[in-house]
Amino acid sequence: MKRLPRRLRHGEEATLVEHLDELRSRVIVSLIAVGVAFIVAFVFHRHLIHWLEHALPEKRRHLLTLGVAEPFLTSVWVAIWAGFLLALPVVLWQLWSFLAPAFEEHTQRLVAWFVLLSTALLAFGLAFGYFVALPAAVHFLTNYDNSVFIVQIRARDYISFSMTVLLAVALVFELPIFVLALVRLGVLTTQQLRGNRRIGYFIVAIVGVLLPGIDPVTTAIETIPLWILYELSIWLSVLVERRSGRELATTQAS
């Protein structure tokens, strides 16, 4: 049985063929992880659909299908999304393991912390989207002019909408990582972030409006965390910048 690909050390030489072989092995590992995760998700797809239905008002939790193949295709679509999210840590680890040798050891540790923070923020974003944003959005939309319309919710459309909202909110929670990366690269400074707070809040509001969400409730729920996360990003950037300054001073002294 072929062993898992070994991660090269920084500065370790390898031929083009060895790099391509490592890349092929890591792609295969990633595809196997996605495939296994998809199978696991498909086995539990009924639970996943019921889990998504709980965000709906209680009287509208039985989804409607209109086509012969739609029940099966909707279940497969749910399993694909869930399987990808389940396998994402393995895929990202394989990608990082392939790229890591190009970075020095201290940079690798910094990126590892960024990945850990990014994963935690992604989990918080999905939880916020499921427990707060999605129920508020579907409650507003399904009760809007309900005295005029007979509201029946199609399974395919609801699954697509709920996944879009969850992923959009999860991406919103990645704002601190984006800001920290720009500060670390020297594109932004903490002085600029603190001195231009009003402009930053205005840009964040525009981003919130442009995010997926066809109703004002979803837009507001996506924008408010953006403002909070932007403020958090400023303070995290201050800590990162101060630490970088101390590391630079220590290096110059030695």
C-alpha positions in Angstrom: 0.0 0.0 0.0 1.4 3.4 -1.0 2.2 5.7 1.9 0.9 9.2 2.3 3.0 11.9 0.6 5.8 13.3 2.8 5.9 17.0 3.3 9.3 18.4 2.2 11.3 20.6 4.6 12.1 24.2 3.8 15.0 24.4 1.4 14.9 20.6 0.7 15.7 20.0 -3.0 13.5 17.9 -5.2 13.3 17.3 -8.9 10.3 18.4 -11.0 9.2 14.8 -11.3 9.2 14.4 -7.5 7.2 17.6 -7.1 4.6 16.4 -9.7 4.4 13.0 -8.0 3.8 14.7 -4.7 1.1 16.9 -6.2 -0.6 13.9 -7.8 -0.5 12.0 -4.5 -2.0 14.9 -2.6 -4.7 15.4 -5.2 -5.6 11.7 -5.0 -5.8 12.0 -1.2 -8.0 15.0 -1.4 -10.3 13.3 -3.9 -10.6 10.2 -1.7 -11.4 12.4 1.3 -14.1 14.2 -0.7 -15.5 10.9 -2.0 -15.6 9.3 1.5 -17.2 12.4 3.0 -19.8 12.5 0.2 -20.7 8.9 0.9 -21.0 9.5 4.6 -23.1 12.7 3.9 -25.4 10.8 1.5 -26.0 8.1 4.1 -27.2 10.8 6.5 -28.8 13.1 3.9 -32.3 12.7 5.5 -30.9 14.0 8.8 -29.2 16.9 6.9 -32.4 17.9 5.1 -34.4 17.8 8.3 -31.6 19.9 10.0 -32.0 22.5 7.3 -35.9 22.3 7.5 -35.8 23.3 11.2 -34.9 26.9 10.2 -38.4 27.1 8.5 -41.5 27.9 10.4 -43.0 24.7 11.8 -46.0 24.7 9.5 -43.8 24.9 6.4 -41.2 22.3 7.1 -42.4 19.7 4.6 -40.6 20.6 1.3 -42.2 20.3 -2.1 -40.8 18.6 -5.2 -42.2 19.0 -8.7 -40.1 16.7 -10.8 -39.6 12.9 -11.1 -35.8 13.1 -10.4 -35.9 16.1 -8.1 -36.1 14.2 -4.7 -33.0 12.2 -5.7 -31.1 15.1 -7.2 -31.8 17.4 -4.2 -30.5 14.7 -1.8 -27.4 14.3 -3.9 -26.9 18.1 -3.9 -27.2 18.3 -0.1 -24.7 15.4 0.2 -22.2 17.2 -2.2 -22.3 20.4 -0.1 -22.0 18.5 3.2 -19.3 16.2 1.9 -17.2 19.1 0.6 -17.5 20.9 4.0 -16.6 17.7 5.8 -13.6 17.0 3.7 -12.4 20.7 3.5 -9.9 20.3 6.4 -8.2 17.4 4.6 -8.1 19.3 1.3 -6.7 22.4 2.9 -4.1 20.4 4.8 -3.0 18.7 1.6 -2.7 22.1 -0.2 -0.8 23.6 2.7 1.5 20.6 2.9 2.4 21.0 -0.8 3.0 24.8 -0.5 4.7 24.8 3.0 8.3 24.1 1.9 8.3 27.4 0.0 8.0 29.3 3.3 10.5 29.6 6.2 9.8 27.9 9.5 8.6 31.0 11.4 6.3 31.8 8.5 4.9 28.3 8.5 4.0 28.7 12.2 2.3 32.0 11.4 0.3 30.5 8.6 -0.7 27.6 10.8 -2.2 30.1 13.3 -4.0 31.8 10.5 -5.5 28.5 9.3 -6.5 27.6 12.9 -8.2 31.0 13.4 -9.8 30.8 9.9 -11.3 27.4 10.7 -12.7 28.6 14.0 -14.2 31.7 12.4 -15.7 29.5 9.7 -17.3 27.3 12.3 -18.7 30.3 14.2 -20.0 31.8 10.9 -21.8 28.6 10.0 -23.3 28.4 13.5 -24.4 32.1 13.4 -25.9 31.5 9.9 -27.9 28.5 10.9 -29.2 29.7 14.3 -29.6 33.4 13.5 -29.5 34.5 9.9 -31.3 31.7 8.1 -34.3 31.4 10.5 -34.8 35.2 10.5 -34.5 35.3 6.7 -37.0 32.5 6.0 -39.4 33.7 8.6 -39.5 37.1 7.0 -39.7 35.8 3.4 -42.3 33.0 4.0 -44.6 35.3 6.0 -44.4 38.3 3.6 -47.9 38.9 2.1 -48.9 35.4 3.2 -52.6 36.6 3.0 -52.1 37.2 -0.7 -50.0 34.1 -1.7 -50.3 30.4 -1.0 -46.8 29.7 0.2 -45.3 26.3 -0.7 -41.6 25.8 -0.5 -39.8 23.9 -3.2 -37.0 21.6 -1.9 -34.5 22.5 -4.6 -34.9 26.3 -4.2 -34.9 26.2 -0.4 -31.7 24.0 -0.3 -30.0 26.4 -2.7 -31.1 29.5 -0.7 -30.1 28.0 2.7 -26.7 26.9 1.4 -26.1 30.4 -0.1 -27.0 32.1 3.1 -24.9 29.8 5.3 -21.8 30.2 3.0 -22.2 33.9 2.7 -22.3 34.3 6.5 -19.4 32.0 6.9 -17.4 34.1 4.4 -18.4 37.2 6.3 -16.8 35.8 9.5 -13.5 35.5 7.6 -13.1 39.3 7.4 -10.4 39.4 10.3 -8.2 36.9 8.3 -8.4 39.1 5.2 -7.6 42.3 7.1 -4.8 40.6 9.1 -3.2 39.3 5.9 -3.2 42.8 4.4 -1.6 44.2 7.5 1.0 41.4 7.6 1.8 42.0 3.9 2.2 45.8 4.5 -0.7 46.8 2.3 -2.5 48.3 5.3 -1.4 49.6 8.7 -3.2 49.8 12.0 -2.9 53.6 11.8 -4.8 53.6 8.5 -7.4 51.3 9.9 -8.0 53.3 13.0 -7.8 56.7 11.2 -10.3 55.7 8.5 -12.9 53.9 10.6 -15.8 55.7 9.0 -14.7 54.8 5.5 -14.1 51.3 6.6 -17.6 51.0 8.1 -19.0 52.4 4.9 -17.1 49.9 2.7 -18.2 47.1 5.0 -21.9 48.2 4.6 -21.5 48.1 0.8 -20.0 44.6 1.1 -23.0 43.5 3.2 -25.4 44.8 0.6 -23.6 43.0 -2.2 -23.5 39.7 -0.3 -26.1 37.1 -1.3 -29.4 37.9 0.3 -32.5 39.1 -1.5 -34.3 40.5 1.6 -33.4 43.4 4.0 -33.4 41.0 7.0 -30.6 38.8 5.6 -28.7 41.9 4.5 -28.9 43.5 7.9 -27.9 40.3 9.7 -24.9 39.9 7.4 -23.9 43.5 7.8 -24.0 43.9 11.6 -21.5 41.1 12.2 -19.3 42.6 9.5 -19.1 45.8 11.5 -18.2 43.9 14.7 -15.6 41.8 12.9 -14.1 44.8 11.3 -13.6 46.4 14.7 -12.1 43.1 16.0 -9.8 43.0 12.9 -8.4 46.4 13.9 -7.5 45.3 17.4 -6.1 42.0 16.2 -4.0 43.9 13.6 -2.6 46.0 16.4 -1.5 42.9 18.3 0.0 41.4 15.1 1.9 44.6 14.2 3.3 44.9 17.7 4.5 41.3 17.7 6.1 41.7 14.3 7.9 44.8 15.6 9.2 43.0 18.6 10.4 40.1 16.4 12.2 42.5 14.1 13.9 44.3 17.0 15.0 40.9 18.4 16.4 39.9 15.0 18.3 43.1 14.6 19.7 43.0 18.1 21.0 39.5 17.6 
